[in-house]
Amino acid sequence: MKAPVWLKPAVLGAAAGAIALAFVGFTWGGWVTAGTATKLASEQGRTDVIAALVPICVEQSKQDPLAYQMLAQMKDVNSYQRNDLLIAAGWATMPGSTDPDRNVVKACMDQLATQF
């Protein structure tokens, strides 16, 4: 069986078009692989959880009778020591948890810095 003369250029054109479409889609079209999509979703989920926990941390600081003393002490130390003081105060330890999350501590400290 002999293939028609037009078949070879059509197959080559379709293959070149598919390659060009994939290249354009992945570079400029915003296409991502499943692995990249999973990674981005995980990062966004983590960011959203931290954003949801920061108001709890801020509210716990407001409930502490020694909050103003602790905040005054935090102003006198370096940034990494502030985080340790916030952990020691227990504000970043969420109800039901035993240990604070460092990312929540940092975000909470940023929020507290703007409020006090």
Short mmCIF file of the C-alpha atoms (twelve columns), coordinates in Angstrom:
data_MODEL
# 
_entry.id   MODEL 
# 
loop_
_atom_site.group_PDB 
_atom_site.id 
_atom_site.type_symbol 
_atom_site.label_atom_id 
_atom_site.label_alt_id 
_atom_site.label_comp_id 
_atom_site.label_asym_id 
_atom_site.label_seq_id 
_atom_site.Cartn_x 
_atom_site.Cartn_y 
_atom_site.Cartn_z 
_atom_site.pdbx_PDB_model_num 
ATOM 1   C CA . MET A 1   0.000  0.000  0.000  1 
ATOM 2   C CA . LYS A 2   1.356  3.349  -1.013 1 
ATOM 3   C CA . ALA A 3   0.647  6.458  1.063  1 
ATOM 4   C CA . PRO A 4   -0.671 9.555  -0.678 1 
ATOM 5   C CA . VAL A 5   1.861  12.254 -1.542 1 
ATOM 6   C CA . TRP A 6   0.178  14.846 0.691  1 
ATOM 7   C CA . LEU A 7   0.314  12.626 3.804  1 
ATOM 8   C CA . LYS A 8   3.996  13.189 4.685  1 
ATOM 9   C CA . PRO A 9   3.810  17.042 4.705  1 
ATOM 10  C CA . ALA A 10  0.510  16.893 6.614  1 
ATOM 11  C CA . VAL A 11  1.975  14.645 9.330  1 
ATOM 12  C CA . LEU A 12  5.119  16.792 9.603  1 
ATOM 13  C CA . GLY A 13  3.010  19.960 9.776  1 
ATOM 14  C CA . ALA A 14  0.787  18.476 12.477 1 
ATOM 15  C CA . ALA A 15  3.836  17.389 14.514 1 
ATOM 16  C CA . ALA A 16  5.501  20.809 14.157 1 
ATOM 17  C CA . GLY A 17  2.231  22.514 15.106 1 
ATOM 18  C CA . ALA A 18  1.853  20.330 18.193 1 
ATOM 19  C CA . ILE A 19  5.401  21.095 19.295 1 
ATOM 20  C CA . ALA A 20  4.918  24.825 18.691 1 
ATOM 21  C CA . LEU A 21  1.592  24.795 20.545 1 
ATOM 22  C CA . ALA A 22  3.152  23.031 23.547 1 
ATOM 23  C CA . PHE A 23  6.091  25.445 23.583 1 
ATOM 24  C CA . VAL A 24  3.875  28.523 23.442 1 
ATOM 25  C CA . GLY A 25  1.438  27.076 25.981 1 
ATOM 26  C CA . PHE A 26  4.072  26.251 28.586 1 
ATOM 27  C CA . THR A 27  6.139  29.420 28.134 1 
ATOM 28  C CA . TRP A 28  3.552  32.154 27.600 1 
ATOM 29  C CA . GLY A 29  0.188  30.461 27.964 1 
ATOM 30  C CA . GLY A 30  0.383  29.728 31.677 1 
ATOM 31  C CA . TRP A 31  0.206  25.962 31.325 1 
ATOM 32  C CA . VAL A 32  1.869  24.013 34.132 1 
ATOM 33  C CA . THR A 33  2.552  20.386 34.840 1 
ATOM 34  C CA . ALA A 34  0.645  18.469 37.497 1 
ATOM 35  C CA . GLY A 35  3.675  18.592 39.803 1 
ATOM 36  C CA . THR A 36  3.949  22.370 39.522 1 
ATOM 37  C CA . ALA A 37  0.209  22.777 40.076 1 
ATOM 38  C CA . THR A 38  0.389  20.613 43.203 1 
ATOM 39  C CA . LYS A 39  3.345  22.619 44.515 1 
ATOM 40  C CA . LEU A 40  1.600  25.949 43.881 1 
ATOM 41  C CA . ALA A 41  -1.613 24.720 45.517 1 
ATOM 42  C CA . SER A 42  0.312  23.514 48.557 1 
ATOM 43  C CA . GLU A 43  2.100  26.844 48.936 1 
ATOM 44  C CA . GLN A 44  -1.156 28.775 48.551 1 
ATOM 45  C CA . GLY A 45  -2.870 26.544 51.091 1 
ATOM 46  C CA . ARG A 46  -0.068 27.108 53.577 1 
ATOM 47  C CA . THR A 47  -0.265 30.867 53.030 1 
ATOM 48  C CA . ASP A 48  -4.024 30.801 53.573 1 
ATOM 49  C CA . VAL A 49  -3.692 28.793 56.799 1 
ATOM 50  C CA . ILE A 50  -1.122 31.254 58.160 1 
ATOM 51  C CA . ALA A 51  -3.387 34.161 57.225 1 
ATOM 52  C CA . ALA A 52  -6.240 32.484 59.097 1 
ATOM 53  C CA . LEU A 53  -4.141 31.847 62.222 1 
ATOM 54  C CA . VAL A 54  -2.610 35.318 62.563 1 
ATOM 55  C CA . PRO A 55  -5.835 36.928 63.863 1 
ATOM 56  C CA . ILE A 56  -5.968 34.247 66.570 1 
ATOM 57  C CA . CYS A 57  -2.422 35.105 67.594 1 
ATOM 58  C CA . VAL A 58  -3.229 38.816 67.686 1 
ATOM 59  C CA . GLU A 59  -6.377 38.171 69.732 1 
ATOM 60  C CA . GLN A 60  -4.420 36.012 72.189 1 
ATOM 61  C CA . SER A 61  -1.971 38.879 72.620 1 
ATOM 62  C CA . LYS A 62  -4.844 41.236 73.399 1 
ATOM 63  C CA . GLN A 63  -6.156 38.826 76.048 1 
ATOM 64  C CA . ASP A 64  -2.799 38.687 77.828 1 
ATOM 65  C CA . PRO A 65  -2.670 41.098 80.802 1 
ATOM 66  C CA . LEU A 66  1.097  41.457 80.320 1 
ATOM 67  C CA . ALA A 67  0.816  42.287 76.613 1 
ATOM 68  C CA . TYR A 68  2.034  45.875 76.834 1 
ATOM 69  C CA . GLN A 69  5.039  44.880 78.929 1 
ATOM 70  C CA . MET A 70  5.866  42.102 76.473 1 
ATOM 71  C CA . LEU A 71  5.501  44.420 73.473 1 
ATOM 72  C CA . ALA A 72  7.704  47.031 75.136 1 
ATOM 73  C CA . GLN A 73  10.293 44.342 75.746 1 
ATOM 74  C CA . MET A 74  10.011 43.216 72.114 1 
ATOM 75  C CA . LYS A 75  10.817 46.719 70.882 1 
ATOM 76  C CA . ASP A 76  14.142 46.639 72.707 1 
ATOM 77  C CA . VAL A 77  15.484 43.410 71.148 1 
ATOM 78  C CA . ASN A 78  16.515 42.155 67.702 1 
ATOM 79  C CA . SER A 79  13.973 40.701 65.282 1 
ATOM 80  C CA . TYR A 80  14.968 37.071 65.861 1 
ATOM 81  C CA . GLN A 81  14.710 37.604 69.614 1 
ATOM 82  C CA . ARG A 82  11.243 39.122 69.148 1 
ATOM 83  C CA . ASN A 83  10.044 35.899 67.634 1 
ATOM 84  C CA . ASP A 84  11.438 33.963 70.591 1 
ATOM 85  C CA . LEU A 85  9.675  36.318 72.997 1 
ATOM 86  C CA . LEU A 86  6.409  35.866 71.114 1 
ATOM 87  C CA . ILE A 87  6.805  32.097 71.327 1 
ATOM 88  C CA . ALA A 88  7.563  32.340 75.049 1 
ATOM 89  C CA . ALA A 89  4.458  34.478 75.573 1 
ATOM 90  C CA . GLY A 90  2.400  31.667 74.037 1 
ATOM 91  C CA . TRP A 91  0.469  33.904 71.673 1 
ATOM 92  C CA . ALA A 92  1.420  31.951 68.560 1 
ATOM 93  C CA . THR A 93  0.531  28.574 70.050 1 
ATOM 94  C CA . MET A 94  -2.898 27.802 68.650 1 
ATOM 95  C CA . PRO A 95  -5.606 26.267 70.811 1 
ATOM 96  C CA . GLY A 96  -5.219 22.506 70.696 1 
ATOM 97  C CA . SER A 97  -1.525 22.708 69.750 1 
ATOM 98  C CA . THR A 98  1.535  22.328 71.881 1 
ATOM 99  C CA . ASP A 99  4.063  24.081 69.654 1 
ATOM 100 C CA . PRO A 100 3.829  27.285 67.623 1 
ATOM 101 C CA . ASP A 101 4.511  27.395 63.909 1 
ATOM 102 C CA . ARG A 102 7.473  29.618 62.993 1 
ATOM 103 C CA . ASN A 103 5.676  31.006 59.949 1 
ATOM 104 C CA . VAL A 104 2.702  31.996 62.107 1 
ATOM 105 C CA . VAL A 105 5.092  33.581 64.607 1 
ATOM 106 C CA . LYS A 106 6.691  35.731 61.915 1 
ATOM 107 C CA . ALA A 107 3.365  36.784 60.401 1 
ATOM 108 C CA . CYS A 108 1.912  37.493 63.839 1 
ATOM 109 C CA . MET A 109 4.935  39.585 64.778 1 
ATOM 110 C CA . ASP A 110 4.521  41.592 61.571 1 
ATOM 111 C CA . GLN A 111 0.858  42.177 62.388 1 
ATOM 112 C CA . LEU A 112 1.561  43.127 65.990 1 
ATOM 113 C CA . ALA A 113 4.226  45.597 64.877 1 
ATOM 114 C CA . THR A 114 1.622  47.523 62.893 1 
ATOM 115 C CA . GLN A 115 -0.938 47.565 65.690 1 
ATOM 116 C CA . PHE A 116 1.120  48.524 68.734 1 
# 
